């Protein structure tokens, strides 16, 4: 079985596109909330918010993966 370079390039392109879309969605949600998510999670040790943000990240990742697939 040969490795087709076109498949490799497409996989890398879609991977970078998915990561970029995920990052943009996270930044948008961070801007829409009334407080800084990163500061609340890291400095204030808000575990409940960290769980909610983790669930949100999984949801966005599933949407992006389904859209690209």
Rosetta constraint file for C-alpha pairs under 8 A:
AtomPair CA 3 CA 7 HARMONIC 7.84 0.50
AtomPair CA 3 CA 8 HARMONIC 7.92 0.50
AtomPair CA 4 CA 8 HARMONIC 6.80 0.50
AtomPair CA 5 CA 9 HARMONIC 6.16 0.50
AtomPair CA 6 CA 10 HARMONIC 6.10 0.50
AtomPair CA 7 CA 11 HARMONIC 6.08 0.50
AtomPair CA 8 CA 12 HARMONIC 6.24 0.50
AtomPair CA 9 CA 13 HARMONIC 6.06 0.50
AtomPair CA 10 CA 14 HARMONIC 6.10 0.50
AtomPair CA 11 CA 15 HARMONIC 6.03 0.50
AtomPair CA 12 CA 16 HARMONIC 6.21 0.50
AtomPair CA 13 CA 17 HARMONIC 6.12 0.50
AtomPair CA 14 CA 18 HARMONIC 5.96 0.50
AtomPair CA 14 CA 68 HARMONIC 6.86 0.50
AtomPair CA 15 CA 19 HARMONIC 6.25 0.50
AtomPair CA 16 CA 20 HARMONIC 6.08 0.50
AtomPair CA 17 CA 21 HARMONIC 6.14 0.50
AtomPair CA 18 CA 22 HARMONIC 6.10 0.50
AtomPair CA 18 CA 64 HARMONIC 5.97 0.50
AtomPair CA 18 CA 65 HARMONIC 6.96 0.50
AtomPair CA 18 CA 68 HARMONIC 7.31 0.50
AtomPair CA 19 CA 23 HARMONIC 6.10 0.50
AtomPair CA 20 CA 24 HARMONIC 6.14 0.50
AtomPair CA 21 CA 25 HARMONIC 6.15 0.50
AtomPair CA 21 CA 64 HARMONIC 7.19 0.50
AtomPair CA 22 CA 26 HARMONIC 6.24 0.50
AtomPair CA 22 CA 57 HARMONIC 7.89 0.50
AtomPair CA 22 CA 60 HARMONIC 6.44 0.50
AtomPair CA 22 CA 61 HARMONIC 6.40 0.50
AtomPair CA 22 CA 64 HARMONIC 7.04 0.50
AtomPair CA 23 CA 27 HARMONIC 6.20 0.50
AtomPair CA 24 CA 28 HARMONIC 6.09 0.50
AtomPair CA 25 CA 29 HARMONIC 6.20 0.50
AtomPair CA 25 CA 60 HARMONIC 7.44 0.50
AtomPair CA 26 CA 30 HARMONIC 6.06 0.50
AtomPair CA 26 CA 57 HARMONIC 7.42 0.50
AtomPair CA 27 CA 31 HARMONIC 6.18 0.50
AtomPair CA 28 CA 32 HARMONIC 6.25 0.50
AtomPair CA 29 CA 33 HARMONIC 6.36 0.50
AtomPair CA 30 CA 35 HARMONIC 7.81 0.50
AtomPair CA 30 CA 36 HARMONIC 6.57 0.50
AtomPair CA 30 CA 37 HARMONIC 6.06 0.50
AtomPair CA 31 CA 36 HARMONIC 7.77 0.50
AtomPair CA 33 CA 37 HARMONIC 7.78 0.50
AtomPair CA 35 CA 40 HARMONIC 7.64 0.50
AtomPair CA 36 CA 40 HARMONIC 6.21 0.50
AtomPair CA 37 CA 41 HARMONIC 6.16 0.50
AtomPair CA 37 CA 49 HARMONIC 7.88 0.50
AtomPair CA 38 CA 42 HARMONIC 5.97 0.50
AtomPair CA 39 CA 43 HARMONIC 5.31 0.50
AtomPair CA 39 CA 44 HARMONIC 6.78 0.50
AtomPair CA 40 CA 44 HARMONIC 4.88 0.50
AtomPair CA 40 CA 45 HARMONIC 6.51 0.50
AtomPair CA 40 CA 46 HARMONIC 5.91 0.50
AtomPair CA 40 CA 49 HARMONIC 7.76 0.50
AtomPair CA 41 CA 45 HARMONIC 5.01 0.50
AtomPair CA 41 CA 46 HARMONIC 4.91 0.50
AtomPair CA 41 CA 47 HARMONIC 6.77 0.50
AtomPair CA 41 CA 49 HARMONIC 6.66 0.50
AtomPair CA 41 CA 50 HARMONIC 5.82 0.50
AtomPair CA 42 CA 46 HARMONIC 7.58 0.50
AtomPair CA 46 CA 50 HARMONIC 6.35 0.50
AtomPair CA 47 CA 51 HARMONIC 6.27 0.50
AtomPair CA 48 CA 52 HARMONIC 6.39 0.50
AtomPair CA 49 CA 53 HARMONIC 6.05 0.50
AtomPair CA 50 CA 54 HARMONIC 6.00 0.50
AtomPair CA 51 CA 55 HARMONIC 6.21 0.50
AtomPair CA 52 CA 56 HARMONIC 6.15 0.50
AtomPair CA 53 CA 57 HARMONIC 6.07 0.50
AtomPair CA 54 CA 58 HARMONIC 6.29 0.50
AtomPair CA 55 CA 59 HARMONIC 6.21 0.50
AtomPair CA 56 CA 60 HARMONIC 6.19 0.50
AtomPair CA 57 CA 61 HARMONIC 6.02 0.50
AtomPair CA 58 CA 62 HARMONIC 6.15 0.50
AtomPair CA 59 CA 63 HARMONIC 6.31 0.50
AtomPair CA 60 CA 64 HARMONIC 6.14 0.50
AtomPair CA 61 CA 65 HARMONIC 6.00 0.50
AtomPair CA 62 CA 66 HARMONIC 6.03 0.50
AtomPair CA 63 CA 67 HARMONIC 6.10 0.50
AtomPair CA 64 CA 68 HARMONIC 6.14 0.50
AtomPair CA 65 CA 69 HARMONIC 5.94 0.50
